[in-house]
Amino acid sequence: MPKLKTNRAAAKRFRKTANGFKRGQSHRRHILTKKSSKRKRQLRTGMMVSESDLGRLTQLLPNA
């Protein structure tokens, strides 16, 4: 049986936590001057991966 390999692209984008996987938030890199403080504050929090995508992530990250 060959070794299970981790998908490196997925490993850079997702982190395993106690409750599932954490992902980054978009719209937080540039052009921040026109965005309101409330919008930037809400983008700051880490987002969890939805339940429907967990099966696919466990295949991409078997060793996580």
C-alpha positions, 0 to 999 in steps of 0.5 A: 500500500503506497503512502498517502500524500497530502495535497500541498495546495490545500495544506497551505489554505486550510488549518485543522482545528478541534472542530473542523478546518479553518479557512482564510477570508477573501477581500482583506488584502488590498484597497482597504481604505474604501471599506468601512471599519465594520466590514474590515472587522468582520473580515478579520475573524477566521471562517470555518469550512462548511459541513458539505466540504469536509469530506473533500478536505479529509481526502485532500489532507489525510494526515491532518 
